[in-house]
Amino acid sequence: MNKIIVLGGGKIGAAIVELLGSSGDYDLIVADRDKGILDLLHRDDVERQTLDVEDAEALRKLLARGDAVISALPFFLNGGVAEAARDCGLHYFDLTEDVETTRRVREIAKGAEQVFMPQCGLAPGFVSVAANDVARRFESLETVRLRVGALPQYPTNALNYNLTWSTDGLINEYCNPCEAIHEGKPIEVLPLQGIEQFSLDGITYEAFNTSGGLGTLCETFRGKAREVNYKTVRYPGHCERMKMLVDDLKLGQRRELFKDVLETAIPMTLQDVVLIFVTVTGKRAGRLTQESYASKIYSREINGTTWSAIQITTSAGVCAMVDLMRESILPMKGFVRQEDVPFDKFMANRFGRYYAERRRPHG
């Protein structure tokens, strides 16, 4: 499996192309509807195709040339790509945080002879691998708490935030219902609620409910854990100001306008940090015990170009999954969950190692 088609050449797609392309083991075709985006790609050893993925015939014609497809597209386009991948016999990977999209991909994967693996980024994605690894060390589980954030190193505005990835995905997380387990039963909770504060490395953060970050963990831990939840990490004050925009100004009901407001007013940054904080409580040797996994990953230079921490972690996640499947470490057909991946195998992978490296902040 060497011929990989990457759909979407934006922030994350470009990082995927850089990592896979520099490995020397993959032939890449990158497709985007915007030729200007394709022209910005750093690598000269990849084929570029201008393509509108909503053109079903053109999409299938392109997919017929590959062994696997990685969708780095907005979540609402992934269902059509997954259907085309099944028709064309390609393995399928995506980065979606959208719950409904993942359910659709799962339906498409039923009876398939190839792999369908959505949610291969950071959260959902790697955080499920880490959480499952910590949880498996317990005889019984009480709580599984996942906290993840992509934050600017140097916040300067009232939101204490800069754009670091897909604005569509960000709005989706802030506006859609959130899955959780409470008292052993799956429930839905409201986004931008459940605010809490914690400190890590002497810095105070807040965390609150957002949609999609648990991936399939509610299913995995149903009947096994009393409480399971996911919250996004931000600097203090962000949640209250965002609630004003989403609820009081009703921008949550006008998402295109919300997107325009954010992208017009909030600059993006490459100087970011990804924070991962997983805490599991349960019984071990008959005693109530807590164990945590914590990590910070900073933006850095790769092959002469500075990449943000969210670009690195998201692209490394999906590239590692493609690599592990190529090595037959993953299940080789059907729907594959993130927590099906052994933590040690992921961290030992050449792309997964980006999660293990400790480097000083770049810039």
Residue, then its C-alpha position, 0 to 999 in steps of 0.5 A: m500500500n504505497k499510493i496515497i491520495v490526500l484530499g485537501g491541501g490546507k493547514i493539515g493536508a499540507a502537513i500530512v503531505e510533508l510527513l508522508g512525502s519526506s518518508g520516501d515510502y509513499d507516492l502521493i497525489v494531493a487534490d484540492r479545489d483551490k489551485g492556489i492552495l496546491d501551489l503553496l505545498h512545499r514538496d515537489d515530489v507529489e502530484r497535484q490535482t485540482l478537484d471538487v470532491e462533490d463531483a462524484e464522477a471526478l472523485r471516483k476517477l481519482l480514487a481509482r488510482g490509489d491504495a488509500v485515501i486520507s480526507a483532510l477536508p471539512f467534516f461535512l464532505n467526508g461521508g461522500v468520500a467514504e462512499a466513494a472509497r468503498d466503491c473504489g476499494l480504497h482504505y479510508f482515513d479521516l480527521t473528523e470530530d463530527v459525531e454524525t459523520t463518524r456514524r455514517v462512516r461506520e455504516i459505510a464500513k459494514g461488510a467492507e473488505q478495506v479499512f475505514m478509520p475516521q477520527c485519526g487526529l488529536a482529539p478525537g484520535f491520539v487522546s483515545v489511544a492514550a486514555n485506553d492505555v491508561a485505563r487498561r491498567f486498572e481492574s475496574l474503572e471509576t472515571v476517565r477524563l480527557r482534557v485537550g487543547a491547542l492554545p497560543q503560546y502568547p495570547t493577546n486578545a480578549l478570547n485568549y485564543n488564536l485560530t490554529w486549525s479548521t474554523d468549521g471544526l471549532i464551531n462544530e465543537y462549540c455548538n453541537p451536543c457532547e457525548a459522555i457517560h454519567e453514572g454508567k450510562p451514556i448521556e448528552v451534555l451541552p457544549l460550553q458547560g461544565i467549566e472547571q479549572f486546573s493547573l499544569d506546570g504552574i499555568t492555570y487553564e480552564a476546561f469545558n464541554t465540547s463535542g466530538g473529542l471522545g470519539t468512540l470511547c463512550e461505546t468502549f467504556r459503556g458498562k465499564a466506567r462510571e464517568v467518562n467525559y471530554k473537555t477542551v482546554r483554554y486559558p481562563g475567561h475564554c468560555e464565558r466570552m465564547k458563550m456570549l457569542v454562541d448563545d447571547l448573540k446567537l451566532g451558534q444559529r448562524r454558523e457561516l456568519f460566526k465563521d466569518v466573524l472569527e476568521t476576520a477578527i482572530p488571527m491564526t498563529l504557528q506559535d502554539v502548544v498542544l496540551i494533553f491531559v488524561t486522568v483515570t481513576g479506578k481500582r488497582a490491587g483493591r485500592l482506589t488509585q489515580e493515574s494520569y498522562a500529561s504532555k505538551i507539544y510545541s510548534r517546531e521546524i520540520n524540513g526547514t519549515t515551521w509547523s504549528a503544534i496542532q498541524i504536527t499532532t493532527s498530521a502525525g496521528v493520521c500518518a501513524m495510522v496509515d503506517l501502522m496499517r501498512e505494517s499490518i499492525l492494525p485490523m485490515k478491514g472494516f471499521v477501526r477505532q482509535e482505541d484499537v491501536p496499541f499505545d506502545k506501537f503508536m509511540a514507537n512509530r516514526f510519525g507517532r514519535y512526534y507525540a513523544e519528543r520534548r522540545r523547547p517552544h519554537g519562536 
